[in-house]
């Protein structure tokens, strides 16, 4: 007997991991830009020679890449799990490739953001 709840539970799990990856990516962006904020604060207070904050930029880039890796890892786990389900538990989807496209796209945007932070 077919039980679509198994498939949709796997979809919800993937979406939860994508949200987690997006949160890590956003945190990485904030951390990377925190050094810029510190430079602006020291410039506005009149303190001379603000030191570059390379450590916050490096940590931010690492977090952005980690967020992308979380999304790609979750997508890989999701695909492996879906392949293990019997065919009767897989519902007929109108756009079956949408989950794959969105997961890889969001992870790709995270990688592009890391590249931007590296060179900007």
N, CA, C and O atoms as a printed pandas DataFrame, in Angstrom:
     atom_number atom_name residue_name chain_id  residue_number  x_coord  y_coord  z_coord
0              1         N          UNK        A               1    0.843   -1.186    0.000
1              2        CA          UNK        A               1    0.000    0.000    0.000
2              3         C          UNK        A               1    0.885    1.244    0.000
3              4         O          UNK        A               1    1.867    1.320    0.739
4              5         N          UNK        A               2    0.535    2.189   -0.814
5              6        CA          UNK        A               2    1.317    3.408   -0.986
6              7         C          UNK        A               2    1.093    4.371    0.180
7              8         O          UNK        A               2   -0.033    4.555    0.643
8              9         N          UNK        A               3    2.188    4.983    0.647
9             10        CA          UNK        A               3    2.102    5.975    1.716
10            11         C          UNK        A               3    2.917    7.206    1.315
11            12         O          UNK        A               3    4.135    7.214    1.489
12            13         N          UNK        A               4    2.271    8.240    0.784
13            14        CA          UNK        A               4    3.000    9.424    0.323
14            15         C          UNK        A               4    3.614   10.232    1.472
15            16         O          UNK        A               4    4.449   11.105    1.232
16            17         N          UNK        A               5    3.215    9.955    2.699
17            18        CA          UNK        A               5    3.772   10.707    3.829
18            19         C          UNK        A               5    5.271   10.492    3.961
19            20         O          UNK        A               5    5.982   11.384    4.423
20            21         N          UNK        A               6    5.762    9.328    3.563
21            22        CA          UNK        A               6    7.194    9.035    3.648
22            23         C          UNK        A               6    7.963    9.965    2.720
23            24         O          UNK        A               6    8.971   10.548    3.119
24            25         N          UNK        A               7    7.496   10.106    1.487
25            26        CA          UNK        A               7    8.153   10.985    0.521
26            27         C          UNK        A               7    8.104   12.435    0.989
27            28         O          UNK        A               7    9.112   13.140    0.941
28            29         N          UNK        A               8    6.947   12.875    1.436
29            30        CA          UNK        A               8    6.816   14.271    1.833
30            31         C          UNK        A               8    7.579   14.583    3.118
31            32         O          UNK        A               8    7.996   15.722    3.323
32            33         N          UNK        A               9    7.765   13.599    3.973
33            34        CA          UNK        A               9    8.630   13.796    5.140
34            35         C          UNK        A               9   10.073   14.018    4.697
35            36         O          UNK        A               9   10.785   14.843    5.270
36            37         N          UNK        A              10   10.500   13.281    3.679
37            38        CA          UNK        A              10   11.848   13.476    3.142
38            39         C          UNK        A              10   11.978   14.857    2.518
39            40         O          UNK        A              10   13.020   15.498    2.650
40            41         N          UNK        A              11   10.936   15.323    1.840
41            42        CA          UNK        A              11   10.952   16.669    1.252
42            43         C          UNK        A              11   11.056   17.737    2.342
43            44         O          UNK        A              11   11.814   18.696    2.204
44            45         N          UNK        A              12   10.291   17.568    3.424
45            46        CA          UNK        A              12   10.353   18.539    4.527
46            47         C          UNK        A              12   11.730   18.548    5.168
47            48         O          UNK        A              12   12.228   19.605    5.553
48            49         N          UNK        A              13   12.345   17.389    5.286
49            50        CA          UNK        A              13   13.683   17.312    5.850
50            51         C          UNK        A              13   14.689   18.040    4.963
51            52         O          UNK        A              13   15.546   18.774    5.454
52            53         N          UNK        A              14   14.578   17.828    3.651
53            54        CA          UNK        A              14   15.457   18.551    2.732
54            55         C          UNK        A              14   15.262   20.053    2.862
55            56         O          UNK        A              14   16.237   20.803    2.911
56            57         N          UNK        A              15   14.028   20.494    2.918
57            58        CA          UNK        A              15   13.767   21.930    3.048
58            59         C          UNK        A              15   14.318   22.494    4.359
59            60         O          UNK        A              15   14.799   23.626    4.395
60            61         N          UNK        A              16   14.248   21.716    5.422
61            62        CA          UNK        A              16   14.814   22.175    6.698
62            63         C          UNK        A              16   16.328   22.340    6.587
63            64         O          UNK        A              16   16.885   23.308    7.105
64            65         N          UNK        A              17   16.990   21.408    5.919
65            66        CA          UNK        A              17   18.436   21.530    5.727
66            67         C          UNK        A              17   18.794   22.688    4.802
67            68         O          UNK        A              17   19.815   23.345    5.002
68            69         N          UNK        A              18   17.962   22.943    3.790
69            70        CA          UNK        A              18   18.208   24.094    2.915
70            71         C          UNK        A              18   18.070   25.387    3.715
71            72         O          UNK        A              18   18.872   26.305    3.540
72            73         N          UNK        A              19   17.079   25.472    4.577
73            74        CA          UNK        A              19   16.940   26.663    5.433
74            75         C          UNK        A              19   18.146   26.818    6.347
75            76         O          UNK        A              19   18.621   27.934    6.561
76            77         N          UNK        A              20   18.645   25.716    6.886
77            78        CA          UNK        A              20   19.822   25.769    7.741
78            79         C          UNK        A              20   21.028   26.255    6.944
79            80         O          UNK        A              20   21.792   27.094    7.422
80            81         N          UNK        A              21   21.203   25.735    5.740
81            82        CA          UNK        A              21   22.309   26.178    4.894
82            83         C          UNK        A              21   22.206   27.657    4.538
83            84         O          UNK        A              21   23.212   28.366    4.523
84            85         N          UNK        A              22   20.994   28.121    4.254
85            86        CA          UNK        A              22   20.795   29.542    3.968
86            87         C          UNK        A              22   21.111   30.410    5.184
87            88         O          UNK        A              22   21.671   31.498    5.046
88            89         N          UNK        A              23   20.756   29.934    6.357
89            90        CA          UNK        A              23   21.057   30.678    7.580
90            91         C          UNK        A              23   22.554   30.767    7.810
91            92         O          UNK        A              23   23.061   31.824    8.185
92            93         N          UNK        A              24   23.267   29.673    7.591
93            94        CA          UNK        A              24   24.724   29.684    7.741
94            95         C          UNK        A              24   25.349   30.618    6.715
95            96         O          UNK        A              24   26.292   31.344    7.030
96            97         N          UNK        A              25   24.831   30.607    5.488
97            98        CA          UNK        A              25   25.328   31.489    4.440
98            99         C          UNK        A              25   25.093   32.953    4.808
99           100         O          UNK        A              25   25.987   33.784    4.650
100          101         N          UNK        A              26   23.913   33.264    5.290
101          102        CA          UNK        A              26   23.613   34.641    5.693
102          103         C          UNK        A              26   24.494   35.081    6.856
103          104         O          UNK        A              26   24.971   36.215    6.882
104          105         N          UNK        A              27   24.709   34.196    7.807
105          106        CA          UNK        A              27   25.601   34.520    8.915
106          107         C          UNK        A              27   27.018   34.779    8.405
107          108         O          UNK        A              27   27.692   35.697    8.871
108          109         N          UNK        A              28   27.460   33.976    7.459
109          110        CA          UNK        A              28   28.781   34.182    6.877
110          111         C          UNK        A              28   28.899   35.530    6.197
111          112         O          UNK        A              28   29.927   36.196    6.313
112          113         N          UNK        A              29   27.855   35.940    5.485
113          114        CA          UNK        A              29   27.877   37.253    4.835
114          115         C          UNK        A              29   27.962   38.369    5.861
115          116         O          UNK        A              29   28.715   39.327    5.681
116          117         N          UNK        A              30   27.198   38.251    6.930
117          118        CA          UNK        A              30   27.223   39.270    7.984
118          119         C          UNK        A              30   28.600   39.320    8.644
119          120         O          UNK        A              30   29.129   40.406    8.882
120          121         N          UNK        A              31   29.176   38.176    8.938
121          122        CA          UNK        A              31   30.501   38.138    9.562
122          123         C          UNK        A              31   31.545   38.728    8.624
123          124         O          UNK        A              31   32.427   39.465    9.067
124          125         N          UNK        A              32   31.459   38.415    7.331
125          126        CA          UNK        A              32   32.429   38.943    6.370
126          127         C          UNK        A              32   32.337   40.458    6.267
127          128         O          UNK        A              32   33.351   41.135    6.096
128          129         N          UNK        A              33   31.145   40.982    6.369
129          130        CA          UNK        A              33   30.961   42.438    6.266
130          131         C          UNK        A              33   31.118   43.146    7.614
131          132         O          UNK        A              33   31.089   44.375    7.665
132          133         N          UNK        A              34   31.279   42.406    8.686
133          134        CA          UNK        A              34   31.444   43.021   10.002
134          135         C          UNK        A              34   32.743   43.817   10.071
135          136         O          UNK        A              34   32.796   44.846   10.744
136          137         N          UNK        A              35   33.786   43.363    9.393
137          138        CA          UNK        A              35   35.052   44.105    9.358
138          139         C          UNK        A              35   34.866   45.464    8.719
139          140         O          UNK        A              35   35.458   46.444    9.172
140          141         N          UNK        A              36   34.054   45.544    7.671
141          142        CA          UNK        A              36   33.752   46.824    7.035
142          143         C          UNK        A              36   33.019   47.731    8.012
143          144         O          UNK        A              36   33.291   48.929    8.081
144          145         N          UNK        A              37   32.091   47.158    8.766
145          146        CA          UNK        A              37   31.369   47.935    9.778
146          147         C          UNK        A              37   32.324   48.483   10.834
147          148         O          UNK        A              37   32.203   49.638   11.241
148          149         N          UNK        A              38   33.277   47.655   11.282
149          150        CA          UNK        A              38   34.247   48.124   12.274
150          151         C          UNK        A              38   35.114   49.236   11.722
151          152         O          UNK        A              38   35.427   50.187   12.439
152          153         N          UNK        A              39   35.509   49.136   10.455
153          154        CA          UNK        A              39   36.301   50.203    9.838
154          155         C          UNK        A              39   35.512   51.503    9.766
155          156         O          UNK        A              39   36.067   52.574   10.009
156          157         N          UNK        A              40   34.236   51.425    9.438
157          158        CA          UNK        A              40   33.400   52.623    9.388
158          159         C          UNK        A              40   33.218   53.226   10.772
159          160         O          UNK        A              40   33.207   54.448   10.923
160          161         N          UNK        A              41   33.076   52.376   11.783
161          162        CA          UNK        A              41   32.908   52.888   13.144
162          163         C          UNK        A              41   34.173   53.594   13.632
163          164         O          UNK        A              41   34.088   54.653   14.253
164          165         N          UNK        A              42   35.333   53.021   13.358
165          166        CA          UNK        A              42   36.569   53.664   13.805
166          167         C          UNK        A              42   36.829   54.942   13.029
167          168         O          UNK        A              42   37.390   55.890   13.579
168          169         N          UNK        A              43   36.435   54.989   11.761
169          170        CA          UNK        A              43   36.616   56.210   10.981
170          171         C          UNK        A              43   35.701   57.316   11.486
171          172         O          UNK        A              43   36.084   58.486   11.481
172          173         N          UNK        A              44   34.508   56.965   11.918
173          174        CA          UNK        A              44   33.569   57.986   12.387
174          175         C          UNK        A              44   33.924   58.505   13.786
175          176         O          UNK        A              44   33.538   59.616   14.148
176          177         N          UNK        A              45   34.648   57.716   14.565
177          178        CA          UNK        A              45   35.025   58.168   15.899
178          179         C          UNK        A              45   36.351   58.922   15.886
179          180         O          UNK        A              45   36.746   59.497   16.901
180          181         N          UNK        A              46   37.039   58.924   14.749
181          182        CA          UNK        A              46   38.267   59.686   14.643
182          183         C          UNK        A              46   39.519   58.919   15.030
183          184         O          UNK        A              46   40.601   59.503   15.080
184          185         N          UNK        A              47   39.400   57.630   15.304
185          186        CA          UNK        A              47   40.580   56.824   15.622
186          187         C          UNK        A              47   41.336   56.592   14.330
187          188         O          UNK        A              47   40.749   56.196   13.323
188          189         N          UNK        A              48   42.632   56.836   14.354
189          190        CA          UNK        A              48   43.410   56.739   13.117
190          191         C          UNK        A              48   43.854   55.306   12.841
191          192         O          UNK        A              48   43.989   54.484   13.748
192          193         N          UNK        A              49   44.075   55.037   11.555
193          194        CA          UNK        A              49   44.647   53.786   11.061
194          195         C          UNK        A              49   43.886   52.552   11.542
195          196         O          UNK        A              49   44.386   51.756   12.335
196          197         N          UNK        A              50   42.675   52.424   11.041
197          198        CA          UNK        A              50   41.888   51.225   11.357
198          199         C          UNK        A              50   42.550   50.013   10.709
199          200         O          UNK        A              50   42.843   50.017    9.513
200          201         N          UNK        A              51   42.780   48.989   11.505
201          202        CA          UNK        A              51   43.436   47.779   11.005
202          203         C          UNK        A              51   42.462   46.979   10.145
203          204         O          UNK        A              51   41.272   46.924   10.456
204          205         N          UNK        A              52   42.941   46.364    9.080
205          206        CA          UNK        A              52   42.043   45.524    8.276
206          207         C          UNK        A              52   41.612   44.290    9.072
207          208         O          UNK        A              52   42.397   43.702    9.816
208          209         N          UNK        A              53   40.389   43.929    8.899
209          210        CA          UNK        A              53   39.827   42.800    9.646
210          211         C          UNK        A              53   39.734   41.592    8.722
211          212         O          UNK        A              53   38.643   41.166    8.345
212          213         N          UNK        A              54   40.878   41.054    8.367
213          214        CA          UNK        A              54   40.923   39.912    7.453
214          215         C          UNK        A              54   40.341   38.668    8.095
215          216         O          UNK        A              54   39.832   37.791    7.397
216          217         N          UNK        A              55   40.410   38.580    9.416
217          218        CA          UNK        A              55   39.908   37.363   10.072
218          219         C          UNK        A              55   38.390   37.247    9.942
219          220         O          UNK        A              55   37.870   36.148    9.750
220          221         N          UNK        A              56   37.681   38.359   10.044
221          222        CA          UNK        A              56   36.231   38.291    9.884
222          223         C          UNK        A              56   35.865   37.982    8.437
223          224         O          UNK        A              56   34.888   37.277    8.181
224          225         N          UNK        A              57   36.641   38.504    7.489
225          226        CA          UNK        A              57   36.370   38.184    6.088
226          227         C          UNK        A              57   36.611   36.703    5.808
227          228         O          UNK        A              57   35.814   36.055    5.129
228          229         N          UNK        A              58   37.709   36.175    6.333
229          230        CA          UNK        A              58   38.025   34.756    6.108
230          231         C          UNK        A              58   36.971   33.855    6.756
231          232         O          UNK        A              58   36.510   32.892    6.142
232          233         N          UNK        A              59   36.593   34.170    7.992
233          234        CA          UNK        A              59   35.577   33.364    8.670
234          235         C          UNK        A              59   34.243   33.463    7.941
235          236         O          UNK        A              59   33.527   32.469    7.817
236          237         N          UNK        A              60   33.905   34.654    7.460
237          238        CA          UNK        A              60   32.655   34.823    6.721
238          239         C          UNK        A              60   32.622   34.002    5.445
239          240         O          UNK        A              60   31.611   33.374    5.131
240          241         N          UNK        A              61   33.727   34.007    4.710
241          242        CA          UNK        A              61   33.793   33.223    3.472
242          243         C          UNK        A              61   33.691   31.731    3.780
243          244         O          UNK        A              61   33.022   30.984    3.065
244          245         N          UNK        A              62   34.357   31.308    4.846
245          246        CA          UNK        A              62   34.274   29.899    5.245
246          247         C          UNK        A              62   32.835   29.522    5.599
247          248         O          UNK        A              62   32.371   28.443    5.232
248          249         N          UNK        A              63   32.126   30.403    6.308
249          250        CA          UNK        A              63   30.735   30.115    6.667
250          251         C          UNK        A              63   29.831   30.084    5.437
251          252         O          UNK        A              63   28.935   29.244    5.347
252          253         N          UNK        A              64   30.059   30.989    4.494
253          254        CA          UNK        A              64   29.256   30.984    3.270
254          255         C          UNK        A              64   29.457   29.678    2.515
255          256         O          UNK        A              64   28.493   29.069    2.052
256          257         N          UNK        A              65   30.711   29.249    2.391
257          258        CA          UNK        A              65   30.982   27.975    1.718
258          259         C          UNK        A              65   30.419   26.796    2.505
259          260         O          UNK        A              65   29.932   25.833    1.912
260          261         N          UNK        A              66   30.480   26.862    3.828
261          262        CA          UNK        A              66   29.910   25.787    4.654
262          263         C          UNK        A              66   28.398   25.697    4.454
263          264         O          UNK        A              66   27.845   24.598    4.399
264          265         N          UNK        A              67   27.728   26.843    4.344
265          266        CA          UNK        A              67   26.290   26.832    4.079
266          267         C          UNK        A              67   25.961   26.171    2.752
267          268         O          UNK        A              67   24.997   25.413    2.650
268          269         N          UNK        A              68   26.766   26.460    1.737
269          270        CA          UNK        A              68   26.563   25.827    0.431
270          271         C          UNK        A              68   26.808   24.321    0.507
271          272         O          UNK        A              68   26.082   23.536   -0.103
272          273         N          UNK        A              69   27.825   23.927    1.254
273          274        CA          UNK        A              69   28.109   22.494    1.400
274          275         C          UNK        A              69   26.995   21.773    2.160
275          276         O          UNK        A              69   26.676   20.625    1.850
276          277         N          UNK        A              70   26.410   22.436    3.142
277          278        CA          UNK        A              70   25.278   21.843    3.874
278          279         C          UNK        A              70   24.120   21.576    2.914
279          280         O          UNK        A              70   23.496   20.516    2.965
280          281         N          UNK        A              71   23.837   22.535    2.048
281          282        CA          UNK        A              71   22.740   22.373    1.094
282          283         C          UNK        A              71   23.043   21.236    0.114
283          284         O          UNK        A              71   22.180   20.401   -0.158
284          285         N          UNK        A              72   24.265   21.209   -0.411
285          286        CA          UNK        A              72   24.615   20.145   -1.352
286          287         C          UNK        A              72   24.622   18.777   -0.675
287          288         O          UNK        A              72   24.197   17.790   -1.275
288          289         N          UNK        A              73   25.097   18.708    0.559
289          290        CA          UNK        A              73   25.074   17.440    1.292
290          291         C          UNK        A              73   23.659   16.974    1.570
291          292         O          UNK        A              73   23.360   15.786    1.448
292          293         N          UNK        A              74   22.788   17.897    1.941
293          294        CA          UNK        A              74   21.388   17.535    2.185
294          295         C          UNK        A              74   20.726   17.056    0.907
295          296         O          UNK        A              74   19.946   16.103    0.922
296          297         N          UNK        A              75   21.038   17.715   -0.197
297          298        CA          UNK        A              75   20.470   17.298   -1.477
298          299         C          UNK        A              75   20.954   15.895   -1.856
299          300         O          UNK        A              75   20.174   15.070   -2.333
300          301         N          UNK        A              76   22.224   15.637   -1.644
301          302        CA          UNK        A              76   22.772   14.306   -1.942
302          303         C          UNK        A              76   22.102   13.233   -1.075
303          304         O          UNK        A              76   21.719   12.176   -1.574
304          305         N          UNK        A              77   21.966   13.512    0.216
305          306        CA          UNK        A              77   21.287   12.554    1.106
306          307         C          UNK        A              77   19.839   12.331    0.688
307          308         O          UNK        A              77   19.338   11.207    0.714
308          309         N          UNK        A              78   19.178   13.413    0.306
309          310        CA          UNK        A              78   17.781   13.321   -0.126
310          311         C          UNK        A              78   17.663   12.422   -1.358
311          312         O          UNK        A              78   16.788   11.559   -1.422
312          313         N          UNK        A              79   18.553   12.631   -2.340
313          314        CA          UNK        A              79   18.499   11.818   -3.554
314          315         C          UNK        A              79   18.744   10.336   -3.245
315          316         O          UNK        A              79   18.070    9.461   -3.789
316          317         N          UNK        A              80   19.703   10.070   -2.379
317          318        CA          UNK        A              80   19.972    8.672   -2.013
318          319         C          UNK        A              80   18.765    8.046   -1.325
319          320         O          UNK        A              80   18.424    6.893   -1.586
320          321         N          UNK        A              81   18.121    8.806   -0.447
321          322        CA          UNK        A              81   16.961    8.267    0.263
322          323         C          UNK        A              81   15.787    8.027   -0.689
323          324         O          UNK        A              81   15.114    7.001   -0.605
324          325         N          UNK        A              82   15.550    8.965   -1.581
325          326        CA          UNK        A              82   14.428    8.824   -2.522
326          327         C          UNK        A              82   14.637    7.611   -3.421
327          328         O          UNK        A              82   13.678    6.918   -3.761
328          329         N          UNK        A              83   15.876    7.354   -3.805
329          330        CA          UNK        A              83   16.164    6.172   -4.633
330          331         C          UNK        A              83   15.884    4.866   -3.888
331          332         O          UNK        A              83   15.608    3.838   -4.507
332          333         N          UNK        A              84   15.957    4.913   -2.555
333          334        CA          UNK        A              84   15.725    3.685   -1.782
334          335         C          UNK        A              84   14.243    3.392   -1.546
335          336         O          UNK        A              84   13.892    2.303   -1.092
336          337         N          UNK        A              85   13.378    4.349   -1.849
337          338        CA          UNK        A              85   11.943    4.142   -1.647
338          339         C          UNK        A              85   11.364    3.264   -2.747
339          340         O          UNK        A              85   11.814    3.322   -3.891
340          341         N          UNK        A              86   10.372    2.455   -2.408
341          342        CA          UNK        A              86    9.703    1.669   -3.458
342          343         C          UNK        A              86    8.914    2.603   -4.383
343          344         O          UNK        A              86    8.448    3.656   -3.948
344          345         N          UNK        A              87    8.766    2.226   -5.640
345          346        CA          UNK        A              87    8.093    3.102   -6.619
346          347         C          UNK        A              87    6.676    3.513   -6.217
347          348         O          UNK        A              87    6.225    4.603   -6.569
348          349         N          UNK        A              88    5.977    2.652   -5.485
349          350        CA          UNK        A              88    4.599    3.014   -5.113
350          351         C          UNK        A              88    4.542    4.125   -4.058
351          352         O          UNK        A              88    3.489    4.733   -3.866
352          353         N          UNK        A              89    5.660    4.399   -3.372
353          354        CA          UNK        A              89    5.691    5.494   -2.397
354          355         C          UNK        A              89    6.080    6.835   -3.012
355          356         O          UNK        A              89    6.075    7.859   -2.329
356          357         N          UNK        A              90    6.417    6.829   -4.300
357          358        CA          UNK        A              90    6.792    8.072   -4.976
358          359         C          UNK        A              90    5.574    8.650   -5.679
359          360         O          UNK        A              90    5.025    8.015   -6.580
360          361         N          UNK        A              91    5.139    9.849   -5.282
361          362        CA          UNK        A              91    3.968   10.446   -5.937
362          363         C          UNK        A              91    4.337   10.973   -7.324
363          364         O          UNK        A              91    5.503   11.237   -7.616
364          365         N          UNK        A              92    3.331   11.117   -8.157
365          366        CA          UNK        A              92    3.523   11.727   -9.470
366          367         C          UNK        A              92    3.587   13.242   -9.273
367          368         O          UNK        A              92    2.623   13.865   -8.829
368          369         N          UNK        A              93    4.734   13.819   -9.609
369          370        CA          UNK        A              93    4.929   15.251   -9.426
370          371         C          UNK        A              93    4.806   15.971  -10.758
371          372         O          UNK        A              93    5.209   15.443  -11.795
372          373         N          UNK        A              94    4.249   17.175  -10.731
373          374        CA          UNK        A              94    4.101   17.949  -11.957
374          375         C          UNK        A              94    5.464   18.399  -12.498
375          376         O          UNK        A              94    5.695   18.374  -13.707
376          377         N          UNK        A              95    6.356   18.809  -11.601
377          378        CA          UNK        A              95    7.696   19.250  -11.988
378          379         C          UNK        A              95    8.695   18.457  -11.145
379          380         O          UNK        A              95    9.129   18.946  -10.102
380          381         N          UNK        A              96    9.068   17.265  -11.563
381          382        CA          UNK        A              96    9.895   16.399  -10.715
382          383         C          UNK        A              96   11.316   16.904  -10.505
383          384         O          UNK        A              96   11.956   16.523   -9.525
384          385         N          UNK        A              97   11.823   17.740  -11.386
385          386        CA          UNK        A              97   13.203   18.224  -11.284
386          387         C          UNK        A              97   13.319   19.505  -10.469
387          388         O          UNK        A              97   14.425   20.017  -10.299
388          389         N          UNK        A              98   12.226   20.031   -9.968
389          390        CA          UNK        A              98   12.246   21.322   -9.281
390          391         C          UNK        A              98   13.084   21.290   -8.005
391          392         O          UNK        A              98   13.825   22.236   -7.738
392          393         N          UNK        A              99   12.984   20.230   -7.218
393          394        CA          UNK        A              99   13.770   20.117   -5.988
394          395         C          UNK        A              99   15.254   20.128   -6.296
395          396         O          UNK        A              99   16.025   20.810   -5.621
396          397         N          UNK        A             100   15.656   19.387   -7.298
397          398        CA          UNK        A             100   17.070   19.341   -7.687
398          399         C          UNK        A             100   17.549   20.704   -8.150
399          400         O          UNK        A             100   18.602   21.179   -7.726
400          401         N          UNK        A             101   16.773   21.329   -9.019
401          402        CA          UNK        A             101   17.160   22.628   -9.573
402          403         C          UNK        A             101   17.300   23.681   -8.484
403          404         O          UNK        A             101   18.284   24.420   -8.458
404          405         N          UNK        A             102   16.336   23.753   -7.598
405          406        CA          UNK        A             102   16.372   24.775   -6.556
406          407         C          UNK        A             102   17.516   24.541   -5.565
407          408         O          UNK        A             102   18.187   25.492   -5.165
408          409         N          UNK        A             103   17.740   23.302   -5.171
409          410        CA          UNK        A             103   18.825   23.013   -4.230
410          411         C          UNK        A             103   20.185   23.362   -4.818
411          412         O          UNK        A             103   21.003   24.011   -4.167
412          413         N          UNK        A             104   20.419   22.931   -6.041
413          414        CA          UNK        A             104   21.708   23.214   -6.684
414          415         C          UNK        A             104   21.846   24.710   -6.968
415          416         O          UNK        A             104   22.942   25.258   -6.853
416          417         N          UNK        A             105   20.759   25.370   -7.335
417          418        CA          UNK        A             105   20.815   26.812   -7.601
418          419         C          UNK        A             105   21.154   27.607   -6.349
419          420         O          UNK        A             105   21.991   28.509   -6.392
420          421         N          UNK        A             106   20.514   27.281   -5.246
421          422        CA          UNK        A             106   20.791   28.004   -3.998
422          423         C          UNK        A             106   22.237   27.768   -3.552
423          424         O          UNK        A             106   22.908   28.696   -3.101
424          425         N          UNK        A             107   22.709   26.536   -3.676
425          426        CA          UNK        A             107   24.102   26.251   -3.330
426          427         C          UNK        A             107   25.048   26.988   -4.277
427          428         O          UNK        A             107   26.085   27.490   -3.844
428          429         N          UNK        A             108   24.708   27.059   -5.546
429          430        CA          UNK        A             108   25.530   27.787   -6.511
430          431         C          UNK        A             108   25.596   29.273   -6.214
431          432         O          UNK        A             108   26.653   29.890   -6.348
432          433         N          UNK        A             109   24.479   29.848   -5.812
433          434        CA          UNK        A             109   24.476   31.263   -5.433
434          435         C          UNK        A             109   25.370   31.482   -4.210
435          436         O          UNK        A             109   26.050   32.503   -4.110
436          437         N          UNK        A             110   25.366   30.532   -3.291
437          438        CA          UNK        A             110   26.256   30.630   -2.133
438          439         C          UNK        A             110   27.716   30.615   -2.530
439          440         O          UNK        A             110   28.517   31.372   -1.981
440          441         N          UNK        A             111   28.074   29.759   -3.478
441          442        CA          UNK        A             111   29.454   29.714   -3.953
442          443         C          UNK        A             111   29.816   31.026   -4.648
443          444         O          UNK        A             111   30.907   31.559   -4.445
444          445         N          UNK        A             112   28.903   31.542   -5.465
445          446        CA          UNK        A             112   29.148   32.835   -6.127
446          447         C          UNK        A             112   29.299   33.959   -5.107
447          448         O          UNK        A             112   30.122   34.856   -5.292
448          449         N          UNK        A             113   28.517   33.920   -4.040
449          450        CA          UNK        A             113   28.657   34.911   -2.976
450          451         C          UNK        A             113   30.015   34.820   -2.316
451          452         O          UNK        A             113   30.624   35.845   -2.010
452          453         N          UNK        A             114   30.499   33.609   -2.092
453          454        CA          UNK        A             114   31.837   33.422   -1.509
454          455         C          UNK        A             114   32.914   33.987   -2.425
455          456         O          UNK        A             114   33.860   34.622   -1.958
456          457         N          UNK        A             115   32.774   33.759   -3.723
457          458        CA          UNK        A             115   33.732   34.309   -4.696
458          459         C          UNK        A             115   33.683   35.828   -4.667
459          460         O          UNK        A             115   34.723   36.485   -4.694
460          461         N          UNK        A             116   32.484   36.389   -4.613
461          462        CA          UNK        A             116   32.330   37.848   -4.536
462          463         C          UNK        A             116   33.017   38.393   -3.280
463          464         O          UNK        A             116   33.748   39.381   -3.346
464          465         N          UNK        A             117   32.781   37.752   -2.151
465          466        CA          UNK        A             117   33.398   38.218   -0.905
466          467         C          UNK        A             117   34.901   38.092   -0.949
467          468         O          UNK        A             117   35.608   38.902   -0.350
468          469         N          UNK        A             118   35.397   37.104   -1.638
469          470        CA          UNK        A             118   36.839   36.896   -1.744
470          471         C          UNK        A             118   37.515   37.997   -2.536
471          472         O          UNK        A             118   38.612   38.433   -2.188
472          473         N          UNK        A             119   36.869   38.449   -3.599
473          474        CA          UNK        A             119   37.492   39.423   -4.497
474          475         C          UNK        A             119   37.001   40.854   -4.308
475          476         O          UNK        A             119   37.565   41.772   -4.904
476          477         N          UNK        A             120   35.980   41.067   -3.506
477          478        CA          UNK        A             120   35.460   42.428   -3.311
478          479         C          UNK        A             120   36.120   43.115   -2.132
479          480         O          UNK        A             120   35.800   44.264   -1.828
